[in-house]
């Protein structure tokens, strides 16, 4: 084989390099031409833009849960402008408006949600609750009867609201059944009657409350708190002697319950038996040392007995425990005035007036 000399190798390399350089120039020219042609084709045509991200129902629900109802409503307006409107938009609108206390607007939104999906449990529940708050319990009942189970979106116990609707429409036995369902009681048990009696008393349905409490005692004579509740019903009806008898029956069955001695003290005070009132209130204080009620009652009793110094001792204790109770400050003002401490009396009276004024409902808050 003939050996290549060095000059010949250099000549071959130079030729290869020249050829590669020409090929590269051709490729670049073709590539630039392609880009220019593509640019000409695109002239006068709008380049499609990426669509803006739409708010999701999950994100809007989170806004509502965090208390940002106004922001949620703005995003819901964006979704509502789409056609067809997505299911769930009106339900969330109702939730947001409900939290803003726009009950009429919430009712309209929940009604629209139910037109989209009559089986929407959350919208059904919330429309029932909204109608109850609007003072339309008869319309709320069918909705709440269909949807009285808890869901992740439940805002108020539907069984409780349903029971209130039954009460307002004088369906007391149905109310008892609804309360029993809420607490897991048998619907016709002594516990169910007693629970319903308690709820009826709270809303000042005194005759039927008394009837149900008496039925509870008839079903179970030893039922705890039954005679206590009968005493409270009697006291609410200004039947002081009956109240005292019932409270004493409860104390005999439930001797370590401090609340019964507190209520007995109130009943004895109303009947002007201040000695017995003081005696039972002392028992209440020993059993319930962290409750302000017995201390305030003792202050009231001792003021009636012209013992202002003793009254101030109990009332000062109550004030330290709960400085926001206007009754405590009012009674303290009376005690200090009787003791000649006029500046302290004026301060306490002024504080009582301020606290009482602050606790009164304002017309703007009434819905």
C-alpha positions as CSV (number, residue, x, y, z in Angstrom):
1,X,0.0,0.0,0.0
2,X,1.3,3.4,-1.0
3,X,1.9,5.8,1.9
4,X,0.2,9.2,1.6
5,X,2.4,12.1,2.0
6,X,1.6,15.0,4.4
7,X,0.7,17.6,1.7
8,X,-1.9,15.3,0.2
9,X,-3.6,14.9,3.6
10,X,-3.9,18.7,4.0
11,X,-5.5,19.0,0.6
12,X,-8.1,16.4,1.4
13,X,-9.1,18.0,4.7
14,X,-9.4,21.4,3.1
15,X,-11.8,20.0,0.4
16,X,-14.0,18.4,3.0
17,X,-14.3,21.6,5.1
18,X,-15.2,23.6,2.0
19,X,-18.0,21.2,1.1
20,X,-19.4,21.2,4.7
21,X,-19.4,25.0,4.7
22,X,-21.4,25.2,1.5
23,X,-24.0,22.6,2.8
24,X,-24.4,24.6,6.0
25,X,-25.1,27.9,4.1
26,X,-27.7,26.1,2.0
27,X,-29.5,24.7,5.1
28,X,-29.6,28.1,6.8
29,X,-31.0,29.8,3.6
30,X,-33.8,27.2,3.4
31,X,-34.6,27.5,7.2
32,X,-34.8,31.3,7.0
33,X,-37.0,31.0,3.9
34,X,-39.4,28.7,5.7
35,X,-39.8,31.1,8.7
36,X,-40.4,34.0,6.4
37,X,-43.0,32.1,4.4
38,X,-44.8,31.0,7.6
39,X,-44.8,34.7,8.9
40,X,-46.4,35.8,5.6
41,X,-49.1,33.2,6.0
42,X,-49.8,34.4,9.6
43,X,-50.1,38.1,8.6
44,X,-53.7,39.4,9.1
45,X,-54.6,36.3,11.2
46,X,-55.3,36.7,15.0
47,X,-53.1,34.4,17.1
48,X,-55.4,32.5,19.4
49,X,-54.9,33.5,23.0
50,X,-55.0,31.0,26.0
51,X,-58.4,31.3,27.6
52,X,-58.5,32.9,31.1
53,X,-58.8,30.4,33.9
54,X,-62.3,30.2,35.2
55,X,-63.0,30.1,39.0
56,X,-63.9,26.7,40.3
57,X,-66.8,25.9,42.5
58,X,-64.5,24.3,45.0
59,X,-62.4,27.5,45.3
60,X,-65.5,29.6,45.6
61,X,-66.8,27.3,48.4
62,X,-63.5,27.8,50.2
63,X,-63.9,31.6,49.9
64,X,-67.4,31.3,51.5
65,X,-66.1,29.1,54.3
66,X,-63.4,31.6,55.1
67,X,-66.0,34.4,55.3
68,X,-65.2,36.1,51.9
69,X,-68.8,36.1,50.7
70,X,-68.5,39.3,48.6
71,X,-65.5,37.9,46.7
72,X,-67.3,34.6,46.2
73,X,-70.3,36.4,44.7
74,X,-68.2,38.3,42.2
75,X,-66.7,35.0,41.0
76,X,-70.2,33.4,40.9
77,X,-71.3,36.2,38.6
78,X,-68.6,35.1,36.1
79,X,-69.8,31.5,36.2
80,X,-73.4,32.5,36.0
81,X,-72.8,34.4,32.7
82,X,-71.9,31.1,31.0
83,X,-74.6,29.1,29.2
84,X,-75.7,26.7,30.3
85,X,-75.1,27.8,33.9
86,X,-73.2,25.2,35.8
87,X,-75.1,23.2,38.5
88,X,-74.1,24.4,42.0
89,X,-73.6,28.1,41.1
90,X,-77.0,29.1,42.5
91,X,-76.6,27.0,45.6
92,X,-73.3,28.7,46.4
93,X,-74.8,32.1,45.7
94,X,-77.5,31.2,48.2
95,X,-74.9,30.2,50.8
96,X,-73.0,33.5,50.3
97,X,-76.1,35.7,50.5
98,X,-77.3,33.7,53.6
99,X,-74.1,34.5,55.4
100,X,-74.5,38.2,54.5
101,X,-78.1,38.0,56.0
102,X,-79.7,38.7,52.7
103,X,-82.4,36.2,53.4
104,X,-84.7,37.1,50.5
105,X,-81.8,36.9,48.0
106,X,-80.7,33.6,49.5
107,X,-84.2,32.2,49.2
108,X,-84.3,33.1,45.5
109,X,-80.9,31.6,44.8
110,X,-81.8,28.3,46.6
111,X,-85.1,28.2,44.7
112,X,-83.1,28.6,41.4
113,X,-80.7,25.8,42.5
114,X,-83.7,23.5,43.2
115,X,-85.1,24.2,39.7
116,X,-81.8,23.0,38.3
117,X,-81.6,19.9,40.5
118,X,-84.7,19.1,42.7
119,X,-82.5,16.5,44.5
120,X,-79.9,19.0,45.8
121,X,-80.0,18.1,49.5
122,X,-77.9,21.1,50.6
123,X,-80.0,23.6,48.7
124,X,-83.2,21.9,50.1
125,X,-81.9,22.2,53.6
126,X,-80.7,25.7,53.3
127,X,-83.9,26.9,51.7
128,X,-85.9,25.4,54.5
129,X,-83.7,27.1,57.1
130,X,-83.9,30.4,55.2
131,X,-87.7,30.2,55.0
132,X,-87.9,29.6,58.7
133,X,-85.8,32.7,59.4
134,X,-88.1,34.7,57.0
135,X,-91.0,33.7,59.2
136,X,-92.5,31.2,56.8
137,X,-92.4,27.9,58.8
138,X,-95.2,26.2,57.0
139,X,-93.3,26.6,53.7
140,X,-90.1,25.4,55.3
141,X,-91.5,22.2,56.7
142,X,-91.8,20.1,53.5
143,X,-88.2,21.0,52.6
144,X,-86.8,20.1,56.0
145,X,-88.8,16.9,56.2
146,X,-87.1,15.8,52.9
147,X,-83.6,16.7,54.1
148,X,-83.1,16.5,57.9
149,X,-79.8,14.5,57.7
150,X,-76.5,16.2,58.3
151,X,-74.2,16.9,55.3
152,X,-70.8,18.6,54.9
153,X,-72.5,21.9,54.1
154,X,-75.1,21.8,57.0
155,X,-75.1,25.2,58.8
156,X,-77.8,24.5,61.4
157,X,-79.2,21.2,62.7
158,X,-82.1,20.5,60.3
159,X,-84.0,18.4,62.9
160,X,-83.9,21.3,65.4
161,X,-85.1,23.9,62.8
162,X,-87.8,21.4,61.7
163,X,-88.9,21.1,65.3
164,X,-89.1,24.9,65.7
165,X,-91.2,25.0,62.5
166,X,-93.6,22.5,64.0
167,X,-93.8,24.5,67.2
168,X,-94.6,27.7,65.3
169,X,-97.4,25.9,63.4
170,X,-98.7,24.3,66.6
171,X,-97.7,20.7,65.6
172,X,-96.4,20.0,69.1
173,X,-96.2,16.2,68.8
174,X,-94.3,16.4,65.6
175,X,-92.0,18.9,67.3
176,X,-91.4,16.3,70.1
177,X,-90.5,13.7,67.5
178,X,-88.1,16.0,65.7
179,X,-86.3,16.9,69.0
180,X,-86.2,13.2,69.9
181,X,-84.6,12.5,66.5
182,X,-82.0,15.2,67.1
183,X,-80.9,13.7,70.4
184,X,-81.5,10.0,69.5
185,X,-84.4,9.4,72.0
186,X,-87.3,7.2,71.4
187,X,-90.1,9.5,70.1
188,X,-92.6,8.7,72.8
189,X,-90.2,8.2,75.7
190,X,-90.1,10.2,78.9
191,X,-86.9,11.8,77.8
192,X,-88.5,12.9,74.6
193,X,-91.4,14.5,76.4
194,X,-89.1,16.3,78.9
195,X,-86.8,17.6,76.1
196,X,-89.7,18.9,74.2
197,X,-91.1,20.5,77.3
198,X,-87.7,22.3,77.8
199,X,-87.7,23.6,74.3
200,X,-91.3,24.7,74.5
201,X,-90.6,26.6,77.8
202,X,-87.7,28.4,76.1
203,X,-90.2,29.8,73.5
204,X,-92.8,30.5,76.2
205,X,-95.4,27.9,75.2
206,X,-96.2,27.4,78.9
207,X,-99.4,25.3,78.9
208,X,-98.1,22.7,76.4
209,X,-94.7,22.7,78.1
210,X,-96.3,21.9,81.4
211,X,-98.4,19.2,79.8
212,X,-95.3,17.5,78.3
213,X,-93.3,17.7,81.5
214,X,-96.1,16.2,83.5
215,X,-96.3,13.4,80.9
216,X,-92.6,12.8,81.3
217,X,-93.1,12.4,85.1
218,X,-96.0,10.0,84.5
219,X,-93.8,7.9,82.3
220,X,-90.8,7.9,84.6
221,X,-91.4,9.3,88.1
222,X,-87.7,9.3,88.9
223,X,-86.6,11.0,85.7
224,X,-83.8,13.5,86.6
225,X,-84.6,17.2,86.0
226,X,-88.3,16.6,85.5
227,X,-89.5,18.3,88.7
228,X,-86.9,21.0,88.2
229,X,-88.4,21.8,84.8
230,X,-91.9,21.8,86.3
231,X,-90.7,24.3,88.9
232,X,-89.3,26.5,86.2
233,X,-92.5,26.4,84.3
234,X,-94.5,27.3,87.5
235,X,-92.0,30.1,88.2
236,X,-92.4,31.5,84.7
237,X,-96.2,31.5,85.2
238,X,-95.9,33.3,88.6
239,X,-97.0,30.2,90.5
240,X,-94.4,30.6,93.3
241,X,-95.8,28.0,95.7
242,X,-96.0,25.4,93.0
243,X,-92.5,26.2,91.9
244,X,-91.1,25.8,95.5
245,X,-92.8,22.4,95.8
246,X,-91.4,21.2,92.5
247,X,-87.9,22.4,93.3
248,X,-87.9,20.7,96.7
249,X,-89.0,17.4,95.0
250,X,-86.0,17.8,92.6
251,X,-83.6,18.5,95.5
252,X,-84.8,15.4,97.2
253,X,-84.0,13.3,94.1
254,X,-80.9,15.2,92.9
255,X,-79.3,16.6,96.1
256,X,-75.9,17.5,94.5
257,X,-77.4,19.6,91.7
258,X,-76.5,23.2,92.6
259,X,-78.9,24.8,90.1
260,X,-82.0,23.6,92.0
261,X,-80.9,25.5,95.1
262,X,-80.3,28.6,93.0
263,X,-83.8,28.4,91.6
264,X,-85.3,27.6,95.0
265,X,-83.5,30.8,96.3
266,X,-85.2,32.8,93.6
267,X,-88.6,31.3,94.4
268,X,-88.2,32.0,98.2
269,X,-87.0,35.6,97.4
270,X,-90.1,36.2,95.3
271,X,-92.3,34.9,98.2
272,X,-90.4,37.2,100.6
273,X,-89.0,34.3,102.7
274,X,-85.5,35.8,102.8
275,X,-84.2,33.5,105.5
276,X,-84.9,30.3,103.5
277,X,-83.7,32.0,100.4
278,X,-80.3,32.8,102.0
279,X,-80.1,29.2,103.4
280,X,-80.6,27.5,100.0
281,X,-78.5,30.0,98.2
282,X,-75.6,29.2,100.5
283,X,-75.9,25.6,99.4
284,X,-75.9,26.6,95.8
285,X,-72.6,28.6,96.3
286,X,-70.9,25.6,97.9
287,X,-72.0,23.3,95.1
288,X,-71.4,25.8,92.2
289,X,-68.6,28.1,93.3
290,X,-67.8,29.2,89.8
291,X,-71.4,30.2,88.9
292,X,-72.3,33.9,89.4
293,X,-76.0,33.3,89.8
294,X,-76.1,32.3,93.5
295,X,-73.7,35.2,94.4
296,X,-76.0,37.7,92.7
297,X,-79.1,36.2,94.3
298,X,-77.4,36.3,97.7
299,X,-76.5,40.0,97.2
300,X,-80.1,40.7,96.3
301,X,-81.4,38.8,99.4
302,X,-79.0,40.5,101.8
303,X,-80.0,43.9,100.4
304,X,-83.6,43.0,101.2
305,X,-82.4,42.2,104.7
306,X,-80.7,45.6,105.0
307,X,-77.2,44.0,105.1
308,X,-75.5,46.1,102.6
309,X,-72.0,45.1,103.7
310,X,-72.7,41.4,103.4
311,X,-74.4,42.0,100.0
312,X,-71.4,43.9,98.7
313,X,-69.1,40.9,99.6
314,X,-71.0,38.5,97.4
315,X,-71.6,41.1,94.6
316,X,-67.9,42.0,94.4
317,X,-67.1,38.3,94.0
318,X,-69.7,38.1,91.2
319,X,-68.2,41.2,89.6
320,X,-64.7,39.7,89.6
321,X,-66.1,36.5,88.0
322,X,-68.1,38.3,85.3
323,X,-67.5,42.1,84.9
324,X,-70.0,42.3,82.1
325,X,-73.2,41.5,84.0
326,X,-75.2,44.8,84.4
327,X,-77.3,43.4,87.2
328,X,-74.3,42.9,89.4
329,X,-73.2,46.5,88.9
330,X,-76.7,47.8,89.6
331,X,-77.0,45.9,92.9
332,X,-73.5,46.9,93.8
333,X,-74.5,50.5,93.3
334,X,-77.4,50.1,95.7
335,X,-75.2,48.4,98.3
336,X,-72.5,51.1,98.1
337,X,-75.2,53.8,98.3
338,X,-76.6,52.2,101.5
339,X,-73.0,52.1,102.9
340,X,-72.5,55.8,102.1
341,X,-69.9,55.2,99.4
342,X,-71.5,57.7,97.0
343,X,-68.7,57.8,94.4
344,X,-68.5,54.0,94.2
345,X,-72.3,53.9,93.9
346,X,-72.3,56.4,91.1
347,X,-69.6,54.5,89.2
348,X,-71.4,51.2,89.5
349,X,-74.7,52.7,88.5
350,X,-73.1,54.3,85.5
351,X,-71.4,51.0,84.5
352,X,-74.8,49.2,84.8
353,X,-76.5,51.7,82.6
354,X,-73.7,51.4,79.9
355,X,-73.8,47.6,80.0
356,X,-77.6,47.4,79.8
357,X,-77.7,49.9,76.9
358,X,-75.1,47.8,75.0
359,X,-77.0,44.6,75.5
360,X,-80.3,46.0,74.1
361,X,-81.2,44.9,70.5
362,X,-80.9,47.6,67.8
363,X,-83.5,48.0,65.1
364,X,-80.8,47.7,62.5
365,X,-80.0,44.2,63.7
366,X,-83.5,42.9,63.7
367,X,-84.1,40.7,60.6
